Amino acid sequence: MKPRIEKVLKLVLIGIVGVTAVGFIVMGLWNWLAPAVFGWRAITFWQALGMFLLIKILFGEFRGGPGRHGGWRRRMRDRWEAMTPEEREKLRQEMGGS
C-alpha cells in the first residue's frame, strides 16, 4: 500500500510542477510578445493559468484526441492479445491489478 501512496504523491507533485511551469511559460511568452507587438498589458501568473485553461477548454482536449495516442493504445492491445493467459496474469500481478 505504501508504494502506491508514494506513486500517487509523486504524480501529484509532478502535476503541480507541470502546471506551475506551464503558467510561467504562458505568462513569460505573453509578457514578452503581447505588449511589444500589440501594445497590450502584461498579465499575472494566475491570469496566464486561466488563459491556458480557457484555451484548452475551447480549442483542445486535456487528454488528446483519439488519433493522438491511438498508435500507442493499438500496440498495447496487440501485445495484450499476443500474451498467454499466464503472461497476462503475471502482468496484472506486477501492475497491482486484480
N, C-alpha and C positions, 0 to 999 in steps of 0.2 A: 504494500500500500504506500509506503514511504517514497519509493522511486516514482510512482505515479504522481504524487503531490509535487515532488521536485520537478518533474517534467512539466506539469501544469504551471508552476511558478516560473520556470524558465520561459515558457511560451508567453506568459503574461508580461514578463519583463522585456522580452524581445518585442512584443506588440507595443508596449509603452515607448520603448526606444525608437521603434519604427515610426510611430505616429508623431513623436516629437521631431524626428529627423525630417519627415515629410512637411510638417508645419514650418520648420525653419527654412527648408529648401524653397517652399512656395513663397514664404514671406521675403526671403532674400531675392528671389527672381523678380517678384512683383516690385519690390522697393528699388531694385536696380533698373528695371526696364520701364515700368508704367510712368513714373514721374518724368523720366527723361524723354520718353517717346511721345506720351500723350498729355503730359502735364497734370496727371492725376496725383492724389495724395498717397503717401506711404501707408502701409497697413501694419497692424499689430500681429503677434503670433496667433492669437485666438481668432482674429478675422481671417488669417490665412488658413487655419484649420477649418473654419466654417465655409470658406470658399471652396476648399478642396472637397469637403463633404457634399456641398451643393452640386459641384461639378460631377462627382461620382454618381450622385442620385439622378441627375438629369441626363448625363451622357454615357455613363458606363455602369457596369455591374461590379459589385465588390468581389465576386469570385471568378469573374471572367465569363466569357460566353461559351457556348457549347463547343465551338471549334477550337478554342484556345488551349484547352487541356485534353481534348479528345484523343489525341495520339497516345498520351501517357496512360489514360484510362483503358484504351484498347489494348495496349501492350500488357498492362497488368491483368486484364481479363483473359488475354490469350495465355499468359503464364499460368494463371489460376486453373484454366481449363486443361492445361497440359500436365498439371500435377496429379500424382496419385492421391487417393484418399488419405494415405498415411502422411504424405508430404503436406497436404492441406491441414491436417490435424496438428502436425508439428509446428507449422507456421502460426496457426491460431494460438497455440500454447505460448510460443515465443512473443507474440504480439499482445498477449494478455487477454485475449478474447475467450469466448465460451466454446 
